[in-house]
Amino acid sequence: MNTFLTALFNGTSRGAIFALVALGLVLVWRGSGVVNFAQMGQAMFTTYIASTLIAHGNSYWIAFIVALIAGALLGGAVDLFVMRPLHKHSHSSLNATIPIIASLGILGVLQAAAGMFWAGEERGFPTPVNSLGLSISGKVMPFTAFDLFVVGVVLVVLVLTTIFFTRTGMGLAMRASALNEEVARLSGIKVHYMKVLSWMISGAASSLAGLLVTPATNLSPNSLDLILIIGFTAAVVGGLDSLPGAVIGGFALGLVISFVNVYLTPENVFLAILLTLVLVLIVRPQGIMGSKVGRRV
């Protein structure tokens, strides 16, 4: 039973992070039609900023907030100065792939910049709470205070995101812009502002994922590449046009990876991820929560 609980809690904690990454990818996809492969490069860069602030004596929470703001600003800058100009020249099916290729270029630039600024230094990252197993009535539990912190933070973010997209005018405007740009423009919505906002929210979510996952892995320019692959797979499994699907896909893959690690071997993890993806796409090619029909407003 203890082994099962260990796999369950570890999978939930990691799945929460994958859900954040998938959520950021879906936001950008819905808003701009771009798979942002630079997303975890942005997260890596802002996590280095947070790590540098902490190393210079600032508190964890100051570094945490600065990293989130930096992630949002970096996401907005990528849209304004790279994606927006490219989209003006990407009307054909061939040119439509250019922004996606550009996101890979941005990833390379961010990794190279991190190598220049921080000498490619691999470093640890602190946690705001204890990362040892919690002790209850003298018994060490198969989860830590940091696991609870990660799940709690992600759940709060998911609740706030849901409220934002369903209860606020700006959130509804973003949804309308993602569904049909022309109708949204005719309704008086400034679509280009909504696109920038989607990139900024995605950037902040990516930075949060980087801050939460880095304590479990050393930070380096390439340390979050694997998280991007799993997050993208989670987004596809859940449905690239579905925010709830991104969350479901993230938690599902987190549990799959954790149980394979515990009951089988780490070498089987990638095979399990591939099988999960293939099975879901066979049953529902659009993903668990993806739409079958064309978009409407």
C-alpha positions in Angstrom: 0.0 0.0 0.0 2.8 2.4 0.8 4.4 1.8 -2.6 1.0 2.5 -4.3 0.6 5.7 -2.3 4.1 6.8 -3.2 3.4 6.3 -6.9 0.1 8.1 -6.5 1.4 11.2 -4.8 4.5 11.5 -6.9 2.4 11.1 -10.1 -0.1 13.7 -8.9 2.7 16.2 -8.0 4.5 15.7 -11.4 1.2 15.6 -13.2 0.3 19.0 -11.9 3.5 20.4 -13.5 2.8 18.7 -16.8 -0.7 20.1 -16.7 0.7 23.6 -16.3 3.0 23.1 -19.3 0.1 21.7 -21.4 -2.1 24.5 -20.4 0.4 27.1 -21.6 0.8 25.2 -25.0 -3.0 25.1 -25.5 -3.4 28.8 -24.7 -0.9 29.8 -27.4 -2.3 27.2 -29.8 -5.8 28.5 -29.4 -4.8 32.1 -29.5 -2.2 32.0 -32.4 -2.3 28.6 -34.0 1.4 28.1 -33.0 2.9 25.2 -31.1 5.3 27.1 -28.9 8.4 24.9 -28.6 10.2 27.7 -27.0 7.9 27.5 -23.9 10.2 25.6 -21.6 13.2 27.6 -22.8 11.4 30.7 -21.5 10.7 28.8 -18.3 14.4 27.9 -18.0 15.6 31.4 -18.6 13.2 32.9 -16.0 14.1 30.2 -13.5 17.8 31.2 -13.9 16.7 34.8 -13.2 15.0 33.6 -10.0 18.0 31.5 -9.0 20.4 34.5 -9.5 18.2 36.7 -7.3 18.2 34.1 -4.5 21.9 33.7 -4.8 22.3 37.4 -4.3 20.4 37.3 -1.0 16.8 37.9 -2.1 14.0 35.9 -0.6 12.5 32.9 -2.5 9.1 34.7 -2.8 10.6 37.9 -4.3 12.5 35.7 -6.9 9.3 33.7 -7.4 7.2 36.8 -8.3 9.9 38.3 -10.4 10.2 35.1 -12.4 6.5 35.0 -13.1 6.5 38.6 -14.2 9.6 38.0 -16.4 7.9 35.0 -17.9 4.8 37.0 -18.8 6.8 39.8 -20.3 9.0 37.4 -22.3 5.9 35.6 -23.6 4.4 38.9 -24.7 7.7 40.0 -26.4 7.9 36.8 -28.3 4.5 37.4 -29.8 5.0 41.1 -30.5 8.5 41.0 -32.0 8.7 37.5 -33.5 5.4 35.8 -34.1 3.3 38.9 -35.1 5.6 39.9 -38.0 5.9 36.3 -39.1 2.1 35.8 -39.1 1.8 38.6 -41.6 3.7 36.6 -44.1 2.4 33.1 -43.2 -0.9 32.8 -45.1 -0.1 29.8 -47.2 0.0 26.3 -45.8 3.8 26.2 -46.3 4.5 29.5 -44.6 2.2 28.6 -41.8 4.9 26.4 -40.4 7.4 29.3 -40.2 6.2 30.5 -36.7 6.5 27.0 -35.4 10.1 26.7 -36.8 10.8 30.2 -35.3 9.8 28.9 -31.9 12.5 26.3 -32.1 14.9 29.1 -33.1 13.8 31.1 -30.0 14.5 28.0 -27.9 18.0 27.8 -29.2 18.6 31.5 -28.7 17.4 31.3 -25.0 19.5 28.2 -24.3 22.6 29.9 -25.9 21.9 33.1 -23.9 21.6 31.1 -20.7 25.0 29.6 -21.5 26.5 33.0 -22.1 25.0 34.7 -19.0 25.4 31.8 -16.5 28.2 29.9 -18.3 25.9 26.9 -18.8 26.2 26.4 -15.0 24.2 23.5 -13.6 22.8 24.6 -10.2 20.2 23.4 -7.7 17.1 25.4 -6.8 15.6 25.7 -3.3 12.1 24.9 -2.1 9.9 27.2 0.0 8.9 24.3 2.2 10.4 21.1 3.5 11.1 18.5 0.8 11.5 15.6 3.2 8.7 13.1 3.7 6.0 14.4 6.1 5.9 12.7 9.5 2.4 12.1 11.0 2.1 10.4 14.3 5.7 9.2 14.1 5.2 7.6 10.6 6.9 9.0 7.6 4.3 9.6 4.8 5.0 8.9 1.1 4.7 12.6 0.2 6.4 15.8 1.2 5.3 19.3 2.1 6.7 20.4 -1.2 4.4 17.9 -3.1 1.4 19.4 -1.3 2.7 22.9 -2.1 3.0 22.0 -5.9 -0.4 20.4 -6.1 -2.0 23.3 -4.1 -0.4 26.0 -6.2 -1.4 24.3 -9.5 -5.0 23.8 -8.2 -5.3 27.5 -7.3 -4.0 28.4 -10.7 -6.5 26.1 -12.4 -9.4 27.5 -10.4 -8.3 31.1 -11.1 -7.9 30.3 -14.8 -11.3 28.7 -15.0 -12.9 31.8 -13.3 -11.0 34.1 -15.6 -12.2 32.4 -18.8 -15.8 31.8 -17.7 -16.6 34.8 -15.5 -14.7 37.8 -16.8 -15.2 39.9 -19.9 -11.5 39.7 -20.9 -11.5 35.9 -20.5 -14.6 35.6 -22.6 -13.1 37.9 -25.2 -10.0 35.7 -25.4 -12.2 32.7 -25.9 -14.2 34.4 -28.6 -10.9 35.5 -30.4 -9.6 32.0 -30.3 -12.8 30.5 -31.7 -13.3 33.0 -34.6 -11.1 36.1 -35.2 -13.3 37.7 -37.8 -16.5 37.5 -35.7 -14.6 38.7 -32.6 -13.4 41.7 -34.6 -16.9 42.5 -35.7 -18.0 42.3 -32.1 -15.5 45.0 -31.2 -12.9 42.8 -29.6 -9.3 43.9 -30.1 -8.0 40.5 -31.2 -4.3 41.4 -31.3 -4.5 42.4 -27.6 -6.1 39.1 -26.8 -3.3 37.2 -28.6 -0.6 39.1 -26.6 -2.5 38.3 -23.4 -2.6 34.6 -24.3 1.2 34.6 -24.8 1.7 36.4 -21.5 -0.5 34.0 -19.5 1.3 31.1 -21.2 4.7 32.6 -20.3 3.7 33.0 -16.7 2.3 29.5 -16.5 5.6 28.2 -18.1 7.7 30.1 -15.6 5.6 28.6 -12.7 6.1 25.1 -14.1 9.9 25.8 -14.2 10.0 27.0 -10.7 8.0 24.0 -9.4 9.9 21.3 -11.3 13.5 22.6 -10.9 14.0 21.7 -7.2 13.6 18.0 -8.3 16.2 18.4 -11.1 19.3 20.5 -11.4 18.8 23.7 -13.5 20.8 23.9 -16.8 20.1 25.4 -20.2 18.7 22.0 -21.4 17.2 20.7 -18.2 13.6 21.4 -19.1 13.5 20.0 -22.6 12.1 16.7 -21.4 9.3 18.5 -19.6 8.4 20.2 -22.8 8.1 16.9 -24.6 5.9 15.4 -21.9 3.8 18.6 -21.7 3.2 18.6 -25.4 2.2 15.0 -25.3 -0.2 15.8 -22.5 -1.7 18.6 -24.6 -2.2 16.3 -27.5 -3.7 13.5 -25.3 -6.1 16.0 -23.7 -6.9 17.8 -27.0 -4.9 20.8 -28.3 -8.0 23.0 -28.3 -9.2 22.2 -24.8 -8.0 23.8 -21.6 -9.7 21.1 -19.4 -8.2 18.5 -21.7 -4.7 19.9 -21.1 -5.2 19.5 -17.4 -6.5 15.9 -17.7 -3.7 15.0 -20.0 -1.1 16.4 -17.7 -2.3 14.5 -14.6 -2.9 11.3 -16.6 0.7 11.3 -17.9 2.1 12.2 -14.5 0.4 9.1 -13.0 1.4 6.9 -15.9 5.1 7.9 -15.6 5.0 7.5 -11.8 3.5 4.0 -11.8 5.8 2.8 -14.5 8.8 4.1 -12.5 7.6 2.4 -9.3 6.3 -0.9 -10.6 8.4 -1.4 -13.8 11.6 0.3 -14.7 12.5 3.9 -15.7 13.6 2.5 -19.1 10.0 1.8 -19.9 8.7 5.3 -19.2 9.0 6.6 -22.8 7.4 3.4 -24.2 4.5 3.9 -21.7 4.1 7.6 -22.8 4.1 6.5 -26.5 1.6 3.8 -25.9 -0.7 6.2 -24.0 -0.5 8.7 -26.8 -1.2 6.0 -29.5 -4.1 4.5 -27.6 -5.8 7.8 -27.0 -5.4 8.9 -30.6 -6.8 5.6 -31.9 -9.9 6.0 -29.7 -10.2 9.8 -30.0 -8.0 11.3 -32.7 -8.9 14.8 -31.5 -7.8 14.0 -27.9 -9.8 13.3 -24.8 -11.6 16.6 -24.6 -10.8 17.9 -28.2 -13.6 19.1 -30.5 -14.8 17.0 -33.3 -16.7 19.8 -35.1 -15.5 23.1 -36.6 -15.2 26.0 -34.4 -18.2 28.2 -33.8 -19.1 31.4 -31.9 
